[in-house]
Amino acid sequence: MEPGEPASVTLLSVDNLQGYVPERYLGLVQALAASAAEATKALEERALNRARRANADALRHRPAAGGIYVVLGVRLAAGINASGQPVWVAYGTLVRGHRAT
């Protein structure tokens, strides 16, 4: 991990967080798994990888492009696949922002 690279991503079930100002919406992040816990963990890993790529890309264009990465509006949904096994999906919107001053 490079200095200044995101070390964590916060998962929130709310769509708007008081005191947090979104600067850039980086898109939908989703993950499938056999349980809700596994889907949530996979979502966190995917969001962190995407945040690291976005951070590296932003630093190429702007030297001080760091921020706080959050997945807003996290939702969990369950279903059954074609073979009859349960499937869970976790999804939300990855956002880069900062604290409100």
N, C-alpha and C positions, 0 to 999 in steps of 0.2 A: 504494500500500500504506500502510495506517495504522500508526502506531507500536504495537508490541506484537503486530501481526498475524503469524501464522505465515509464515515465509519459506521453509520447507522441510518436507518430510515424509520420514521415514526408512522405507525398505522393508526388511522383515526376513522371512526364510523360517522363522524360529522362531515358535512360538506363545506362548512365555513368555521374557522377557528379564530375566536376573538384574540387579538394581539398578534396575529400572523398575517403578513401581507404577501400574497402570491405574486411572484414576478413573472414566472413562466410555467405554463402547463405543458408537461412533457408527454402526456398521453396516458392511455389506459394500460394498466398492468393487470395480468390475470394469471392464475395458476390452478391446475387440476390435481386432485389427489383422492385417496380412498377415505380420508377422514377430514373433518373440519380443521383439526389442529395441523395436520400435514399440509393442507391447502394454504393455511395462514402462514406457516413457516416458509413454504415455497414462494408465496407472494412476497414475503419480506426479502428473501434472497434475490428474486428477480428484480424487485424494485431497487435494491441496493446496487446490483450490477448495472442496471440502467442509469441510476443516479451517478455512478462512477464514470460511465461513458459520457453522460451529458456534462458532467463537471470537466472532464478532460477536453471535450469539444469546446465548452465555453471558455476555458482557459487559453485555448489557441486563439480565440478572437478577442478576449478581454482578460488582462492579467489578474484582476481582482474580481473574478466572477463567482466566488464561493457563495454558499447560501445554506439554508436549512431545507432538507428534502423531507417531504411528507407525502403519504398516500392518503388522500382525502376520500371520504365517502366509501369506505371499505364495506363490502357486502359479501355475504356467504349464501350460496344457493346449493341445494342438493338435488340429485336426480339418480336415475338408474341407467347404466349403459346397455348396449345391445345384448351383452351376455348376462344381464341381470345383476351385475355388481353395483354397489352404491358408488356414486361419484360426487365429490364436492368441488365447487369452484369458488375461489376467492378473487375479488377484483376491486379495483379502485383507480383513482386518477393520481398519477405521480406529479407533484408540483415542487418547484424550487421557489423559495421565498426568503423572507427575513422577518425579524420581530418588528412590530410597529413601535415607532418612537413617540 
